[in-house]
Amino acid sequence: MSETTEETAEEVLDTIDETGFGLAAWASIASVALALFYYYVRGDKQRGQFVGLWPATILGLAAYLRLGEIKQLLQEAEN
């Protein structure tokens, strides 16, 4: 790897907090907890299943946005 690519990779890694979990991961964990609450505690199985689909969507959107950031950083490093 070139120096600029290594520096770019370090910049991307610096955006993740110390635990390795970003905002999307915490939102997904909260969504799973909410889904379990609706499904088991409130007995609303349909709503629990609906909310249970959110984590995949949240993580997919976060991955898409992160890839966009990485692409932009790499393009800036080339110039």
Secondary structure, 3 states (H helix, E strand, C coil): CCHHHHHHHHHHHHCCCCCCCCHHHHHHHHHHHHHHHHHHHCCCHHHHHHHHCHHHHHHHHHHHHHHHHHHHHHHHHHC
